[in-house]
Amino acid sequence: MDISMRFKISTLKIWGYHRKYSIWGLTPNTAKPLLLIFLLGTFLFTIGCATLQEREDRYGSNPPIITSTYAKDSIRSGDTWKVYVNAMDQDGDMDIFVCSIMQDGSGPYPFDTIRIKPDQGKYLSGYLYLPASGFQDLWNVHIELSLYILDKAGHKSNEEVLELRFTSRASDEEVDQTIYDNRPLGPIKTDIFNLDIGDVSGGDFQVQ
């Protein structure tokens, strides 16, 4: 992965975590030492990375391509949002998904990364999933998910943006199973906040 891209992702993650701590009432001084240690460790790791030319010589020069996406535009609190993705990379070195969520009235959440399995490095089809708790009300919360893929050489795919609103009734539209595999690709581990209630979703819930 390109050094500047890795550093950018880590920095945005740290900014998001700092924001999350603030929501929970922790002071900047409480979170700052841990965040600085994480940032320093990330920087020391990135300076040892190979150059772009060296990585392309090893993995190839072709970037990944997200060929199609699909997700319902409305679900209920307690439902799991499935984001279907088809992608390919001629070099077979797709490495990670990078996901970020923007919420109306709240701003961006921390970036999340999802590792792509080696056997899916050339072609993948399936769904990412975002669990939403049924114990709290997310009615009318609107989020926007941006996602892209990075390969092992550091190339970035095209970026796809999908929107979701929590309503009293889920969309009746269903995914075309002839286009996408019904295969989980990994969880989006982002906690969605209802600004009037608090932390209401996310975590390590697993889809079977």
C-alpha positions, -999 to 999 in steps of 0.1 A, spaced: 0 0 0 13 35 -8 29 52 22 8 84 19 -24 64 15 -17 43 46 -7 73 66 -39 91 55 -62 62 65 -45 59 99 -48 97 105 -85 97 96 -91 67 118 -74 85 147 -95 117 141 -126 96 141 -118 78 173 -110 111 190 -145 123 179 -160 91 193 -143 96 226 -157 131 227 -192 118 221 -188 95 251 -177 124 273 -140 117 275 -116 146 274 -90 151 246 -63 147 272 -76 112 281 -75 99 246 -45 118 232 -16 97 246 -30 65 231 -37 81 198 -2 96 195 14 62 203 -8 46 175 1 73 150 38 70 158 37 33 154 19 36 120 45 62 108 74 40 118 58 11 99 51 30 68 87 44 64 99 8 60 75 1 31 88 -6 -4 86 20 -31 57 19 -56 80 6 -84 92 -22 -61 56 -32 -52 45 -31 -89 74 -53 -99 62 -78 -73 25 -76 -75 17 -59 -109 7 -24 -121 -31 -29 -126 -54 -13 -101 -85 -31 -88 -119 -22 -102 -153 -23 -85 -175 -34 -113 -209 -31 -95 -226 -25 -62 -260 -29 -47 -276 -22 -13 -311 -14 -1 -317 23 4 -339 17 35 -340 -8 63 -354 -10 99 -336 -7 132 -325 -43 140 -319 -53 104 -285 -60 89 -276 -38 59 -260 -59 32 -238 -41 6 -232 -63 -24 -200 -59 -43 -184 -73 -75 -148 -65 -81 -118 -77 -100 -80 -71 -103 -61 -84 -133 -30 -89 -110 -49 -108 -84 -36 -87 -55 -68 -71 -40 -59 -66 -4 -85 -45 17 -118 -27 15 -117 8 29 -151 20 42 -162 53 56 -196 65 68 -210 100 68 -241 107 89 -264 137 85 -259 160 114 -229 141 127 -201 141 102 -177 113 93 -171 82 114 -137 65 117 -125 47 86 -129 9 87 -108 -16 68 -118 -52 59 -92 -77 47 -99 -95 14 -91 -132 15 -62 -144 -8 -85 -166 -28 -106 -135 -37 -76 -114 -48 -84 -116 -85 -122 -117 -84 -147 -113 -56 -185 -112 -53 -205 -111 -21 -216 -86 5 -202 -65 33 -226 -61 62 -234 -35 88 -254 -48 118 -279 -23 134 -292 -29 169 -329 -34 174 -328 -23 211 -326 14 201 -345 35 176 -326 46 145 -357 58 127 -350 85 101 -312 83 106 -295 88 72 -260 76 64 -238 76 33 -212 48 29 -182 53 7 -160 23 -2 -130 15 -23 -104 -13 -26 -66 -11 -22 -44 -37 -36 -10 -49 -23 9 -26 -47 -10 4 -32 -33 10 -62 -68 24 -53 -100 13 -71 -128 35 -81 -149 47 -51 -185 38 -47 -211 56 -26 -243 41 -13 -270 57 9 -292 42 36 -321 56 57 -336 38 87 -374 37 83 -404 19 97 -403 -5 67 -375 -20 47 -373 -16 10 -390 -44 -9 -364 -45 -36 -342 -76 -35 -307 -82 -48 -303 -101 -81 -287 -133 -71 -276 -140 -107 -253 -110 -104 -239 -113 -69 -228 -143 -48 -246 -147 -15 -212 -148 3 -203 -126 33 -171 -106 27 -168 -92 62 -185 -68 87 -183 -31 86 -173 -25 122 -187 10 126 -210 20 155 -239 41 143 -250 68 167 -285 82 171 -276 117 182 -305 117 207 -299 83 222 -262 72 218 -243 41 206 -268 17 190 -252 -6 166 -221 -23 151 -196 -45 168 -184 -80 159 -218 -95 150 -213 -123 125 -235 -132 96 -239 -169 90 
